[in-house]
Amino acid sequence: MLGAGDDVETVENVDVEVTFADGSRWGATVLSLAEIGRIMDRWEATGEGLGGSYFQCPDMIIVRCGGVVAIAEMLNGLVDSGEFRSVLARIDIEE
């Protein structure tokens, strides 16, 4: 789910959703190591995250580098291996 200012070649902070033929939907927030560093640096100045001393994001997947192609390859690998069930969060379950 790219934002208006996101570049498909370099995006490093993106929410993803995988929908299967059975209708089940799974999602995560994908961040690069560099993006986490930038966020923590910004939070040091704004006071968020106890002055940038920690970063937490539910359903987070950390990748070495960004870009839609790299992220899609990682997601395909998770699906092919079946690991998506333990890495992604199921988002179509009604509570």
C-alpha positions as CSV (number, residue, x, y, z in Angstrom):
1,M,0.0,0.0,0.0
2,L,2.2,2.8,-1.3
3,G,1.7,6.4,-0.3
4,A,1.6,9.2,-2.8
5,G,5.3,10.1,-2.1
6,D,6.6,6.5,-2.1
7,D,9.1,5.4,-4.8
8,V,8.6,1.8,-5.8
9,E,12.4,1.4,-6.2
10,T,13.3,2.6,-2.7
11,V,10.3,2.5,-0.4
12,E,11.5,1.4,3.1
13,N,8.3,1.8,5.2
14,V,5.2,0.2,3.8
15,D,2.2,-1.8,5.0
16,V,1.6,-4.9,3.0
17,E,-1.5,-7.2,2.6
18,V,-1.5,-10.6,1.0
19,T,-4.9,-12.0,0.0
20,F,-5.3,-15.7,-0.9
21,A,-7.8,-17.4,-3.1
22,D,-9.7,-18.7,-0.1
23,G,-10.3,-15.0,0.9
24,S,-8.0,-15.0,3.9
25,R,-6.0,-11.8,4.3
26,W,-2.6,-11.4,6.0
27,G,-0.6,-8.2,6.7
28,A,2.5,-6.6,8.1
29,T,4.4,-3.4,8.3
30,V,7.7,-3.7,6.4
31,L,10.6,-1.5,7.5
32,S,14.2,-1.4,6.5
33,L,17.0,-1.2,9.1
34,A,17.9,2.2,7.8
35,E,14.3,3.5,8.1
36,I,14.1,2.3,11.7
37,G,17.3,4.3,12.4
38,R,15.8,7.4,10.8
39,I,12.6,7.1,12.8
40,M,14.5,6.7,16.1
41,D,16.7,9.7,15.2
42,R,13.6,11.8,14.5
43,W,11.9,10.6,17.7
44,E,15.0,11.6,19.7
45,A,14.2,15.2,18.7
46,T,10.4,14.9,19.1
47,G,10.4,13.0,22.4
48,E,8.4,10.0,21.0
49,G,9.5,6.5,22.0
50,L,11.0,7.8,25.2
51,G,13.2,10.2,23.3
52,G,14.1,7.7,20.6
53,S,15.3,5.1,23.0
54,Y,13.2,2.4,21.6
55,F,11.1,1.5,18.5
56,Q,8.2,-0.8,18.5
57,C,5.6,-1.6,15.8
58,P,3.1,-4.5,15.9
59,D,3.3,-7.0,13.1
60,M,6.7,-5.7,11.9
61,I,9.0,-7.3,9.4
62,I,12.5,-5.9,9.2
63,V,14.3,-6.1,5.8
64,R,17.9,-5.2,4.9
65,C,16.8,-3.0,1.9
66,G,13.7,-1.6,0.5
67,G,11.9,-1.4,-2.8
68,V,8.7,-3.1,-4.0
69,V,10.6,-5.8,-5.9
70,A,12.7,-6.9,-2.9
71,I,9.6,-6.8,-0.5
72,A,7.5,-8.8,-3.0
73,E,10.3,-11.4,-3.3
74,M,10.4,-11.7,0.5
75,L,6.6,-12.1,0.7
76,N,6.6,-14.7,-2.1
77,G,9.3,-16.6,-0.2
78,L,7.2,-16.5,2.9
79,V,4.2,-17.8,1.0
80,D,6.2,-20.5,-0.8
81,S,7.7,-21.8,2.4
82,G,4.5,-21.6,4.4
83,E,6.2,-19.3,6.9
84,F,3.7,-16.5,6.2
85,R,1.5,-18.0,8.9
86,S,4.0,-17.3,11.6
87,V,5.3,-14.0,10.2
88,L,2.3,-12.2,8.9
89,A,-0.8,-11.3,11.0
90,R,-4.1,-12.6,9.9
91,I,-6.3,-9.6,9.4
92,D,-9.6,-11.0,8.2
93,I,-10.7,-12.6,11.4
94,E,-13.7,-11.0,13.0
95,E,-13.5,-10.5,16.7
